[in-house]
Every structure is written in C-alpha cells, then in structure tokens.
Amino acid sequence: MVALEATHLKKNYDGVTAVDDLSFQVDEGEVYGLVGPNGAGKTTTMMMITGLLKPDAGEIYLEGKLFDPRDRQMRSKLGIVPQDIALYPDLTSVQNLRFFGRLYGLRGRRLEERVDYILQLTGLQENADHRSATFSGGMKRRLNFGIALLHEPKFVVLDEPTVGIDPQSRSHLLDGVRELSRQGVGVIYATHYMEEIEAVCQRVAIIDRGRLLRQGTLDELLDRGSGSVRIKVPRSTSRLTEDFRRIAEVVVEPDGGLTLFIKNGNLPSDLKRASSLRRVLDLLDDAGIPLAAIETQEPSLEMLFLQLTGRSLRD
C-alpha cells in the first residue's frame, strides 16, 4: 500500500520557484531518500507534505486519501522530525516525552509504555532523568527523533536528522530508521550525506532547484556494473573543452578547471577507458597542459549528482 503520494507539487517565494512540478510516492515500510544540496527544495517539499505550507499547485495523498492538514485524525498519522531541535531544555528526557505524548493524546499506562520504548530505541535510558539542556547535540537529536515516534505514526518525515552529531548518535538514529521500516512505517529521509542514503534507503530521489532530476533504486540509479575515470584538468580553452565533450562528460569548475568523466558506455570497460583516456592525454599533451589528477571511480550518488548538475551535493 502507498503510504504517501505527492503529485505535481509547486511552491513559489516572491517569484522564485522553490519546488517545481515534483511528483513521487512512498510505500509502506519504505525509506525514501530525498537528496539535494542546500537550497534544493527539500525542506519546502517536506513542509508542504506535513501541512505546514500550502502548495501553490499539486496534491498530497496519505494512505490513499487527499491530505487535509485541518483533519486531526489525518495529522495523527504523521511524525515530523524537524531540522531545528524542538525540546524543552529545562525538562528531562522523560518529562519531554511525557509532555509531547500527552499532546498526542496518550495517557496512563500506554503513555509510560511508549516513553520506555522510545528511551530504549534512542539509547537514552541512562539519561532518562537528565535535563536535555545538559545533552550533547547528538543526544538532543536522538530525543527529538524519539518524540516524533511516540504516537506510532504511519508515516515519518526526517529533515536532515543527523546534522552535526557524533558517530554513536548517528548509528542510533539510522538503526531507528531501519526499525521503522521493519514496522511498516513509510519514511522520507532528507539529507545530503550520501553514506546515510546508501545505508537505509530503498529508493532515492535526486532534486535540485526544486526539480526532480532522477529517482529509483540505488542499483537503477548507479548501474553497479559500470564505473568511470575522473580526470582533473587545471585549465582549458574553449576549443579544447569542446574536443573533450566528444570523449567524456565535462564539468566546468568554479576555478576555471575541468573535471572529465569517462564512462564505460557499451564497450568493454577496459577498452573504453583506455581508448578514451589515451585521447584525453593526447589532447592535453598537444595543448601543453599538464594533468592535475586522475582516479578510477565506482558509481556513487555524489558522482551522479555532479554529472547531472555540475555542482557538489554540499553546495
């Protein structure tokens, strides 16, 4: 069953298009990665999905029904982990969880069961009675994550949940996301950390400037049987750049240099790489331009994004 479906979402701010005709769906138990650099439209997309922003166009369906943010029962099916930590610093872990649990309508034994479960899930049992003001950034994010799960939502949105945290907290959070998937909860996981996407997501959408560039499983996106040679060229001429484009994918760097990607194509990999690399080196030699760097790369999301947009995921 489809947990969430977003169709043709659009959002503008003062004439600037933040999200432009974006469509995707997330199934029950699926962790769906939303990848893009800062300013790509990830947060705006999630704010529309959770009802915090009204889209200028498009529709959102939750479990097959048109999502109405005014419908309390529909909202109760959502769990939201915001990028900004939302805790009361003078309350302990347990007090924060009990407070938000009551806001969700939990009471009595059920509330205490959920509080105990969340403390275990986030690894905060030993800090249950400590004020959150004393916590590290990672511990705060783990508690922030747990609060969104108190009411057992059917769909969870995570907006950059691991920014600035320690490896131990990151591991706890990723384990928590995997557990949600096992329980059949649909998850949107928005980040620009590629290693996390590859660790927990079944499908991925790459977006930039509000538009969907590519989506699919990791195997579909990356073509695991292929690779590329990445060549750094310190400088070039317009004619030489055009010659390079006949051989490889070319990205013009801000400093005026070039990055060339030689892909395998339909030829056997060794033959394709060797012949194309030889042509690049011959062109550089004829132009009297030294080679800056060369490396063989296996396909990765970051490399795919760079090839699609010509800029880094962390821009």
N, C-alpha and C positions, 0 to 999 in steps of 0.2 A: 504493500500500500504506500502511496505517496504521502509523506509527512507534510511537505510544503512545496508549493509551486508558485513561482513568480513569473509573470508574463509581461513582456514589453514595458518594464519599469522605466520611467523617465523622471528626472528631477533637475530643475534649474535654480541657480542662485544669481540674481542680478544679471541675467543674460549669459551666465556661464553654465554650461551643461555639465553637471556632476555625474549623472547616471543617464546613459543614452541607449534606450531600447534594449534593456538587459532582460534575458529570459533564462531560467534554469529551474530544475526541480531537485528535491532531496527526498530520498526514500526512507522509510522506517529503518532504523538501525544503521543508516549510512552516515559516515563522516565526510562531509563535502568541503573541500578546501577552497577558499576564496583568496587568490594570490594576486598581489599587485604592489607597486611602490607606494610610498606616501602620496596621498592626493589622488589615488586611482579611482576612488569612489566606493571603497569597501565599507567604510563606516556609514556613509549616506545610505547605501543599499540596506544595511542591517537596521538602520533607524526606520526605514520605510517598512521593512518586514515586521518589525516589532510594534508598529503603530505610533512611533514617536515622531515621525514625519509623514505627511500626506504626499504621496506621489503626484506629480503633475499628469501622469498618464500610466496606464497599466493596472494589473490586478494581482492580488495575492490570495492564494487558497491554502487553508490549513486543514489537513485531513479531508480534502475534497470540498470544503465549504468556503465560500468567499469570506475572507477575514475582515471582521469588523472590530476595530480596536475599542469600541464602546461596549462590546459584549464581554462581560466579566468572565463568563464561563470559557469563552474562547481564549481570553488573555491568560487564564489559569493553565492553559496547555503549553505556555511558553516559559522558558527560562532564559534570562538575559545576564551575561557576564560582561559588563562594560569595560572599556579600556581604562577609564578612570576608576580607581578603587572607591567603593561605596560602603564604608564601615563607620561605626561609631567608635572613635578611638578610646573613649573612657570606659567602654564596655568590654568584658571578657569575651572569649570565643563563644562560650555557652550563652552568655547574655545576648550577644549579637544574633546568634542563631535562633534563640527563643523569640526575640523581638520580631525578626523578619518572618519566622514561622507563624507567629500569630497574625501578622499582616496577610499571610497566605491563607488564613483560616484554620490553621492547625491548633489543636488544643489537647490537653491532658496527656494520656499515655502515648497517643500517636505522635504528638509533638516531641516527646522525650525520646521515642524510638528513632525518629528522623534525625534529631540532634546527635544522638550517639552514633548513628550510621555515618553522618557527614564528618564527624570528627575522625572516625576511623578511615574513611575514604581519603581524606585530605592529610592524614598523618599528623593531626593536631591534638591527639588525646592528651599528651603530656602538657599541652599549653591550654587546656580547656578553661582554666580559671585565671589565665593571664590576660591583662588588658591588651587589646590589639595595638594600642599606641606603642607598646614595647616590642612589637614584632618586626622582623626584617621585611623587606619588600616582598620576598618570595612567600613568606608565611601569610602576609596580608592578601596576596593574590590567591593563595590556596583557600583562605577563608571566604574571599569574595566569590570564588568559583563554587564553593560548597553551598553558600546561601542561595544561589540560583537553582539548586537541585532539591531544596527542602521539600517542595510540594509535588515532587515526582512529575515534572513536565514531560510532555510527549516530544517536544522539540526545543533544542537549546542553541542559542546564538552566542558565540565566543568571539569577542573583538580584541585581537592582539593580547591573548590571555597570559603570555609569558614574557612580556617586555620587561627587561631589566631584572630578571630574577636569577637565583643561583641554580646550579645543575640539579641539586636534590629536589627543589621545589618544581622545577620543570619536569622531572621524572614523575613526581606525584601527579601533576596535572595531566600529563599525557596518559598515565595509567587510568586516571579518572575518566578521560575521554574514551578510552578503549572500553571501559566498563559500561559507559552509557550506550555505546554501540551494541555491546552484548545484550543489554536490556531492551533493545529495540527502539531506542531514542534516536531521532534524527538530529544531526548536529551540523551547523555551519561553523567552520573553523577558519577565521580570517587572520592572516599573518603574512609577513614577508620572510619568515625563517623557513627555508626550503627543507631543511632536515626534519623539521616537525611535520610538514605536509607529507613527506615521504614515509614518516613513521606511523601516522594514524589515519590518513585519508584514503578512502576507496576511489573517489573521483575528485577532479580538480578543475576549477575554472580560473583562467588567467585573464585579468582585466587590466585595462589602462585607459586613463582619461574617460572613464565611465562606460567604456565599451567592452563587450566580451570578445577577446581575441581567439581563445581556444578553450575547449573543455573536453573532458574524457577521463578514462582511467590513466594511471601513470604509464602503463605499457602502451596504450594508444597514443599518448602524447609524445613519448620519448623514443619509440621504436628501438627497443633494447638491443636489437641485433646490429645497430649501426653505431657509428662514432664519428668523430671529426678531428681534424688537425686545426689547432688555433695558432695563428701567426700574428705577431705584433710587428707593425711597420712604423718607424718613428715619424716618417713624413712621406709625402707623395705629391704627384702632380695630377691635374685633372685627367690628362690622357692616360696616365699610368693607372689611376683609380678605375677608369672605365675598362682598361685591359684586365684588371683584377676581377671586375664584376663578371667577366666571361668565364672565370675559373671558380670563383668562390663567392659566398655571401660576404658582403663588406659592410662593416660598421665604422662610421667616421667618429673618432673620439674627440672630446672637447679640446684637447691639446693639439689637434690637427693631425695626429697619427691615425693609423688604421688598425682594425682588428679583422682578420680574414678567417672565415670558417670554411674549410674544405670538407664537404660531406661525401659519404661513400657513393651515394646515388645507386644506379643499377649495376655498376661494375663491381667485380670482386674487390673487397675493401683494400687489400694491399696494392692492387694495380691502380685503383682510383686515387688513393692517397699519394702514391709515389709519382705518378704522372703529373697530377695537379701541383704537387709540391715542387717538382722539378721546374715546371713552367713559372711558378711564382718566383723561385730563386733566380731563374734566368732573367726575368724581368727586372728584379732588384739589382742584379749584377750589371745588366746593361745600363741601368739608370744611375749606377754608382751610389745606391742607397743601402746602408747596412741593415741586416736583420736584427730586430730588437729582441725577439723571443719567439720560441716555438714550443708547442706542447701538444701531446695527444690527449684528447678528452673523450670520456664516455658521455653519453647523453645525460643531461640534467635539466631540471626545471629552470634554473638560473640561466643556463646557456640558451635554452629555448626562448626565454623571455628577452634576452639580449638580442637574439636573432630577429624576434618579432618586432621589437620596438626600438632597438639601438640604444637602450639605456639600462642601467642596473635596476634590479628589483628594490634596492635600498635607496634609490634617488629620492 
